[in-house]
Amino acid sequence: MKRGRDADAASSALARIQRDAADPGVNLMPALLAAVTAYVTVGEITAALETVFGTWAERAIA
């Protein structure tokens, strides 16, 4: 899938996801749809969102 896609379009779509995710007033769905249309993988989208939101780990209660 990655081999046949437009690398510039995929890169731009990932940058847009990061930019839009950082602004709480922006609807993220159009950026996600643009990324999927550019054949960006779910893993790449998740990694882009992770750079903005980080990861959450549950604390163990003993």
C-alpha positions, 0 to 999 in steps of 0.5 A: 500500500505504501509503495503505490501511494503519493508520498507527498500527499501522505506526508501532508495528510499526516502533518495536517492531522498533527496540526488539527489535533493540536487545536481543540476547536478544529474538527479532526474528521476531515483531516482523518478522511484526507489521510485515508484517501491518501492511503495513510495507514492506521498505524501512521495515523495513530503515531501522528495522534500520539505525538499530540496526545501522548499515551495513557497508562493505567496505574496499578492499584495495589 
